[in-house]
Amino acid sequence: MDKNHNDIFALESDLKRAIQGDVRFDSFSKTLYSTDASIYQMEPIGVVLPRDTDDVLASMEIAKSAGIPIMPRGGGTSLAGQTVNHALVLDFSKYMNRVLEVNYEERWARVQPGIVLDDLNRNLLEEKRVRYGPDPSTSNRACIGGGIGNNSCGAHSLVYGKTSDQVLEIEAVLSNATKINFGPLSPGELEKKLTKQDFEGNIYREVLNIAQSNSTEIESNYPKISRRISGYNLDSLLGNSATNMADIVVGSEGTLCMVTEATVKLVKTPRYTGLCIVHFSDLAVACAATTPILKHDPSAVELIDSMLIERTRQSPAFSRLMKFIDGQPKAVLIVEFSGETPSEISKRLTSFKVDLQRQSLGYAWLNITDKIEQQKVWSIRKAGLGLLMSIRGNNKPIPFVEDTAVDPSRLGEFVRR
């Protein structure tokens, strides 16, 4: 909605009076927040850095009264422009970034949306051997609120799934500037929600009606793949599991509410891991090989193609880490196995290598069990986007679309086309 200078000045003044956090309407701040990791650029109306949930409630109330959109933001790692808009942007990363509670026995943590994923894991006691599962390549700067908005996955989605598999409960602020809690409901609890004659009750009635009245379409057309993260998770409301509106919030990209707290699962970390670096002379063949590789139950399968390999070899910071590459592959697959003993890892790696050699999948297979050497491999995979963007000249790979999700059995064919 277009606003004149006086309207914007009044909006800024109202926010400064109402909240304890920072309010930024200067040109420099709006320019900073007009971009994220994508190619898009849209200047916000203004920026708020809330200190607590009360600040979020006040911001929502003021934005609602002014008739302007409002947008949550975390680390700004989006590759598809999800955190830029002509809106009032709320940046949760400066103040609302704490671990509020941890229950090691039940394996969950209650956190604020602005906490960085790696910071959350660093806050957990090492001897408890737990961590938050989703681990996207941007985990050293991405916030958990953004992960909830995008339903992020990560390298270990084979074992930990998506963010929607890890979120138990959510506290949020709705568009009418009220606070709400979403969590699993028993049939009796759900019935009470459905009878409420208020905004919350209407949410439960309408969302469940949408899911149930379109159940045939949802069941037949929602892709049956593990990394489907597009659209609202209406399929989670069908079946016999407990109704949990938090499942709908995850992946909604800030369109339904502002998340102010989340209770998330913690997963047990393996004692030992090992990698097999499988080298291929053809990219499509490497992608097609994921299907037989998955039969070995790996904990991760990630690809590095020839362009990234070449960029890494030319990088002063990363070239010294490339000792695991044999020859000039068009692609390598990083295949990880996890276990409780070194002998278990050794046996799994040996069995895996023998099977791939038998099927002539790849031309070289390097097993890595040293922890530090494994970290070097993963550091290159995590640095992939930055390395690709470092290509000199005007011709660069530019991220401008969402990740595609393809059934592994069709991946080779998809890449060839």
C-alpha positions in Angstrom: 0.0 0.0 0.0 1.4 3.4 -1.0 2.1 5.7 1.9 3.1 9.4 1.7 5.9 11.0 3.8 3.6 12.0 6.6 2.1 8.5 6.9 5.6 7.0 7.1 6.7 9.5 9.7 3.7 8.7 11.8 4.3 5.0 11.5 7.9 5.4 12.6 6.8 7.6 15.6 4.1 5.1 16.7 6.6 2.3 16.6 9.2 4.1 18.6 6.7 5.0 21.3 5.3 1.4 21.5 8.3 -0.9 21.5 11.6 -1.4 23.4 13.6 -2.7 20.4 15.2 -0.7 17.6 13.2 1.1 14.9 15.0 2.0 11.7 13.5 4.0 8.9 16.7 5.7 7.7 17.8 5.2 4.1 21.0 3.2 5.0 19.1 0.7 7.0 16.3 0.3 4.4 19.0 -0.3 1.7 20.6 -3.0 3.9 17.3 -4.8 4.3 16.3 -4.5 0.7 18.4 -7.5 -0.2 19.1 -11.0 1.0 21.1 -13.8 -0.6 18.9 -13.8 -3.7 19.1 -11.6 -6.7 16.0 -9.6 -5.7 16.0 -6.1 -4.2 12.9 -4.4 -2.7 13.2 -1.6 -0.2 11.2 -2.1 3.0 8.9 0.5 4.4 10.9 0.3 7.6 12.7 -2.1 9.9 12.0 -3.2 13.5 14.4 -5.2 15.7 12.0 -6.5 18.4 13.3 -7.3 21.9 10.5 -9.6 22.9 7.1 -10.9 22.0 5.4 -7.8 23.3 7.3 -5.8 20.7 6.1 -8.2 18.0 2.5 -7.8 19.2 2.8 -4.0 19.2 4.4 -4.0 15.7 1.6 -6.1 14.4 -1.1 -4.0 15.9 0.5 -0.8 14.4 1.0 -2.3 11.0 -2.6 -3.6 11.0 -3.9 -0.2 11.9 -1.8 1.5 9.2 -2.8 -1.1 6.6 0.7 -2.2 5.7 2.2 -5.7 5.2 4.6 -7.1 7.8 7.4 -9.5 7.2 9.6 -11.6 9.5 13.4 -12.0 8.8 16.3 -13.9 10.2 19.7 -14.3 8.7 18.6 -13.3 5.2 20.0 -16.5 3.6 17.1 -16.9 1.3 17.9 -17.6 -2.4 14.4 -16.8 -3.6 13.7 -13.4 -2.1 11.5 -14.6 0.8 12.8 -11.9 3.2 12.5 -8.8 1.0 9.3 -6.9 0.3 7.8 -3.4 0.5 6.7 -4.1 4.0 7.6 -3.5 7.7 10.4 -6.0 8.2 10.9 -7.5 11.7 14.5 -8.8 12.1 14.6 -11.3 15.0 18.3 -12.0 14.8 19.6 -9.2 17.0 17.6 -9.7 20.3 15.2 -12.6 20.0 18.0 -15.2 19.6 18.2 -17.2 22.8 17.8 -20.8 23.9 15.0 -20.5 26.5 14.9 -24.1 27.8 16.4 -27.5 27.1 15.1 -30.9 28.2 17.9 -33.5 27.6 15.8 -36.4 28.9 12.9 -35.7 26.5 15.2 -34.3 23.9 13.7 -30.9 23.1 14.6 -27.3 23.2 12.5 -24.1 23.4 14.1 -21.3 21.4 13.5 -17.9 19.9 13.4 -17.5 16.1 16.5 -15.4 15.7 19.0 -18.0 17.0 21.5 -19.2 14.4 21.4 -23.0 13.9 25.1 -23.5 14.8 24.7 -21.3 17.9 21.9 -23.5 19.0 24.0 -26.6 18.7 26.9 -24.9 20.5 24.6 -24.1 23.4 23.9 -27.8 24.0 26.1 -29.8 26.3 28.6 -31.9 24.3 28.4 -34.9 26.7 24.7 -35.2 26.1 25.4 -36.0 22.4 22.3 -34.2 21.0 21.8 -31.6 18.3 19.1 -29.9 16.3 18.7 -32.1 13.2 18.2 -29.9 10.1 21.7 -28.7 8.8 21.5 -26.6 5.7 24.8 -25.4 4.2 24.1 -21.9 5.6 23.8 -23.2 9.2 26.6 -20.9 10.5 24.3 -17.9 9.7 20.8 -19.1 9.0 18.3 -18.7 11.9 15.8 -21.3 13.1 12.9 -19.0 12.3 13.9 -18.9 8.7 14.2 -22.6 8.7 10.7 -22.9 10.1 9.4 -20.5 7.4 11.0 -22.4 4.6 10.8 -26.0 6.1 14.5 -26.3 5.6 16.3 -29.7 5.3 20.0 -30.2 5.0 22.7 -32.7 4.2 21.4 -35.1 6.8 17.7 -35.1 5.8 17.9 -38.8 5.1 18.0 -39.4 8.9 16.6 -36.2 10.4 14.0 -35.2 7.8 12.7 -31.7 7.3 12.1 -28.9 9.8 8.4 -30.0 9.9 9.6 -33.3 11.3 11.4 -31.5 14.1 9.0 -28.8 15.3 6.8 -29.8 18.3 5.1 -26.5 19.2 5.1 -22.9 18.1 4.2 -19.6 19.8 3.2 -17.0 17.3 1.6 -13.6 16.7 -1.4 -13.6 14.4 -2.5 -11.0 11.9 -5.0 -9.6 14.4 -2.2 -8.9 16.8 -3.0 -11.7 19.3 -0.6 -14.4 20.6 -1.4 -18.0 20.0 0.2 -21.4 20.8 0.1 -24.3 18.3 0.9 -27.8 19.4 -0.5 -31.4 19.1 -4.1 -31.7 20.1 -6.0 -34.7 21.3 -9.5 -35.3 19.8 -11.1 -33.7 22.9 -8.8 -30.7 22.8 -9.4 -30.2 19.1 -13.1 -30.3 19.6 -12.8 -27.4 22.1 -10.8 -25.4 19.6 -13.4 -25.9 16.9 -16.2 -24.6 19.2 -14.4 -21.4 20.0 -16.2 -18.3 18.5 -13.1 -16.3 18.0 -10.2 -15.9 15.5 -8.5 -19.0 16.8 -11.6 -21.1 16.5 -12.1 -19.8 13.0 -8.6 -20.8 12.0 -9.1 -24.4 13.1 -12.5 -24.7 11.4 -11.4 -23.1 8.1 -8.0 -24.8 7.8 -9.4 -28.2 8.6 -12.3 -27.7 6.2 -9.8 -26.8 3.4 -7.8 -29.9 4.1 -10.7 -32.3 4.4 -12.7 -30.9 1.4 -9.7 -31.2 -0.8 -8.4 -34.5 0.6 -8.6 -36.4 -2.7 -6.6 -33.8 -4.5 -4.0 -33.5 -1.7 -3.6 -37.3 -1.4 -3.3 -37.8 -5.2 -1.2 -34.7 -6.1 1.1 -34.0 -3.2 4.4 -35.5 -4.3 5.4 -38.6 -2.2 9.0 -37.6 -1.8 10.8 -36.9 1.5 12.1 -33.5 0.6 8.9 -31.9 -0.6 8.8 -28.5 1.0 6.6 -26.4 -1.3 3.2 -25.2 -0.4 1.2 -25.5 2.9 1.5 -28.9 4.6 -2.2 -29.6 4.4 -1.5 -33.3 4.1 -0.3 -33.3 7.8 -4.0 -32.7 8.8 -5.2 -35.9 7.1 -4.9 -39.3 8.7 -4.8 -40.5 12.3 -2.1 -38.4 13.8 -2.8 -35.6 16.3 -3.8 -32.3 14.8 -1.0 -29.8 15.1 -1.4 -26.4 13.4 2.4 -25.9 13.9 2.7 -28.2 10.9 0.9 -25.7 8.7 3.0 -22.8 10.0 6.2 -24.6 9.0 6.9 -23.9 5.4 4.4 -21.0 5.2 7.2 -18.4 4.7 5.7 -15.8 7.1 2.4 -15.6 5.3 0.3 -16.9 8.2 1.8 -15.6 11.4 5.0 -14.4 13.1 6.8 -17.1 15.0 8.1 -15.8 18.4 9.1 -19.2 20.0 9.5 -22.8 18.9 9.9 -26.0 20.7 12.0 -28.3 18.6 13.2 -31.9 18.9 16.8 -32.7 19.6 18.3 -35.8 17.9 21.0 -38.1 19.1 24.4 -37.6 17.4 26.3 -40.7 16.2 29.6 -41.5 17.9 31.4 -42.1 14.7 31.0 -41.3 11.0 32.9 -42.1 7.8 32.8 -40.8 4.3 33.2 -42.5 0.9 34.0 -40.0 -1.9 32.7 -41.6 -5.1 34.2 -40.2 -8.3 32.2 -40.1 -11.6 33.1 -39.2 -15.2 29.5 -38.1 -15.9 27.2 -35.8 -13.9 24.0 -37.6 -14.8 25.5 -41.0 -14.0 26.4 -39.7 -10.6 22.9 -38.5 -10.0 21.4 -41.8 -11.2 23.7 -43.7 -8.8 21.9 -42.2 -5.8 19.2 -44.9 -6.1 21.5 -47.9 -5.5 23.5 -45.9 -3.0 20.4 -45.3 -0.9 20.0 -49.1 -0.5 23.1 -48.9 1.8 21.2 -46.7 4.3 23.7 -43.8 4.4 23.2 -40.8 6.7 24.0 -38.3 3.9 24.5 -38.1 0.2 25.7 -34.8 -1.3 27.1 -33.9 -4.7 30.0 -31.7 -5.7 30.2 -31.1 -9.5 33.1 -30.2 -11.7 32.4 -26.4 -11.6 32.6 -26.4 -7.8 35.7 -28.6 -7.9 37.4 -26.2 -10.3 36.4 -23.1 -8.2 37.8 -24.8 -5.1 41.1 -25.6 -6.7 41.4 -22.0 -7.7 40.6 -20.7 -4.2 43.6 -19.9 -2.0 41.6 -20.7 1.1 40.2 -24.1 0.0 42.6 -25.5 -2.6 44.7 -27.1 0.1 41.7 -29.1 1.2 41.2 -30.9 -2.1 43.4 -33.9 -1.5 40.3 -36.2 -1.6 39.8 -35.5 -5.3 41.3 -38.1 -7.7 41.8 -36.9 -11.3 39.3 -34.7 -13.1 35.8 -36.0 -12.2 32.6 -34.4 -13.6 31.1 -35.0 -10.2 31.7 -36.7 -6.8 29.2 -37.9 -4.3 29.9 -37.5 -0.6 28.4 -40.5 1.0 28.3 -40.6 4.8 27.8 -43.5 7.1 27.2 -43.3 10.9 27.6 -45.8 13.7 28.5 -46.4 17.3 31.9 -48.1 16.8 34.9 -47.6 14.4 34.7 -51.2 13.3 31.0 -50.7 12.3 32.0 -47.7 10.2 34.9 -49.6 8.6 32.7 -52.6 7.7 30.0 -50.4 6.2 32.5 -48.4 4.1 34.2 -51.5 2.9 30.9 -53.2 1.9 29.7 -50.1 0.2 32.9 -49.7 -1.8 32.9 -53.3 -2.9 29.3 -53.1 -4.1 29.9 -49.9 -6.1 32.9 -51.4 -7.7 30.9 -54.5 -8.6 28.3 -52.4 -10.3 30.9 -50.2 -12.0 29.5 -47.1 -10.3 32.3 -44.5 -10.3 35.9 -44.7 -11.2 37.5 -44.0 -7.8 36.3 -44.5 -4.2 38.1 -42.8 -1.3 37.2 -43.8 2.3 37.7 -41.2 5.0 37.4 -42.0 8.7 39.5 -39.3 10.2 37.2 -36.7 11.8 39.3 -33.6 10.8 39.6 -34.8 7.2 35.8 -35.3 7.0 35.3 -31.8 8.3 37.4 -30.5 5.4 35.2 -32.2 2.9 32.0 -30.8 4.5 33.5 -27.3 4.7 33.9 -27.3 0.9 30.3 -28.5 0.4 29.1 -25.8 2.7 31.1 -23.1 0.9 29.7 -24.1 -2.4 27.5 -21.0 -3.2 30.2 -18.5 -2.2 32.8 -20.4 -4.3 30.6 -20.4 -7.3 29.9 -16.7 -7.0 33.6 -16.0 -6.9 33.9 -16.8 -10.6 35.6 -13.9 -12.4 33.9 -12.0 -15.2 30.3 -11.4 -15.9 29.2 -15.0 -16.5 28.3 -16.4 -13.1 25.8 -19.0 -11.9 23.0 -17.0 -10.2 20.5 -18.4 -7.8 17.0 -17.2 -8.7 14.6 -20.1 -8.2 13.7 -22.5 -5.4 15.5 -25.8 -5.0 13.9 -28.5 -7.1 12.8 -31.8 -5.4 13.1 -34.9 -7.6 12.5 -38.5 -6.8 15.9 -40.2 -6.6 14.8 -42.8 -9.1 14.2 -40.0 -11.7 17.2 -37.8 -10.8 19.6 -39.1 -13.5 16.9 -38.6 -16.2 16.1 -35.1 -14.8 19.7 -34.0 -15.1 20.2 -35.4 -18.6 17.1 -33.4 -19.8 
